[in-house]
Amino acid sequence: MFNSDLPIDLYLKVLQIMKVTEQHMKPGIEYDLDRKTVTNIKFYVAMLIGIKLAGGVEDIVNRLAALPSIIITDSILLTVLDKVLKKYNELGATDQVAKGSGLVSALIDEESPHAASM
């Protein structure tokens, strides 16, 4: 179940990120998102939160594992959610978009340091 090549703390950090993401994205709680949209984008939102907390995609596994705690501000959550929703909608907002590789590629490309300098 666990890869012994990965730091054990990584699993705790990922779990904490997913828990906060899911709590904030529940339909009818803080955002007006339907259940299908939440299901389709929650992992992408959590992925971008992890990238933001780690300071980028470079060496993300070790950087996330080394964080003393996971603190996700409303600002981070809203910024990430807006990015994911925008890209998800641009690509068609379908189950196929959520299950394909295009959305993750588009989001990662935006987060890469090279994208900011272009």
N, C-alpha and C positions, 0 to 999 in steps of 0.2 A: 504494500500500500504506500509506503514512504520510500523515497529514493534516498539511499544512504549517502549519496554524493552531494546532496543538498543540505544546507544548514537546517537543523531541526527548528530553529526560531523562525525560519521563513514560513513554515506552515501556520504557526500562531499568528503571524502578521497578516497573512493572506486571509485567514479565517476572520480576523478582526475587521479587515477592510470589507469583506463580503457582508458581515453582519451589519455594520453601519450603513453600507450601501443599501441593503435590502430594507432595513428599518426606515430609511428616509424615502424610499421609492414605493412603499406600499400604496396601492391605489387608494385615493381619497384621503391620505394622511397629509402630506405636505405639498405634493405636486398633483396636478390633475392629469395623471397618466392612466390609461386603461391597462388592465392586467396583461394583455398580449404585448403591449409595448414594453412594459416593465420586464417581462420574461425575456423579450428579445434583446434588450440593451443593458441589463444589469451587470453582466459580466464585462462588457466593454467599459462601463462607467467605473467598475472596480479596477479594471486594468489601468485606465488612465489615472485614477487616484493613486495607485501603486507607483506609477511612473513619476507622478508629481512628488510624492513623498520621498522617493528614492533620488530625486534630482535628475532623472533622465533614464534612458534605457540601458546605458552602458553599465555593466556589472550590477544590474538591478537585483539579482538574487542575493548577493552579499550585502548590498546597500540596504535592502529592505530588512534582511535578517538582523543587521546591526543596529537598526533603529531601536532606541530604548523604549519607545511606546508609539502607538498609532494615534495620532490626533488629526481628525478630519474636520476642518472648519466648514461652516456653511458656505463660505466663499469658494473654497476648493470644490465642494460638492456641486454648487450651482454652476461654476465655470465648466467643470467637466461634463455635467449633465447637459448643459447647453451645447457644448461641442459635439457630444455623442448624438444628441437628438438632431442637430443640424445635419451632420454627415449621414445619419441613418435616413432621414427624410430625403436628402439629396439623392441618395442611392435607391430610393423607392419605398422605403419603410415596409418591407415585406419580410415574411419568415425566411425567404431565400437570401435576402440581404443579411439577416442576422446569422444565418448558418454558413454563409460563404466566407471567402477570405478577403473580399474587397473592402469591407468595413474596417477590419483590423488593420489592413495595410494602409488605408487612407488615414486612420487615426494615428498610427505609429509614424507615418511620414510627417504629419503635422507636428509631432512631438520631438522629432529628431532635431539636433542642433543646426543641421544644415538647412532645414526648412525655414528657420527664422532669418537666415542670412540671404536667402534668395529673393 
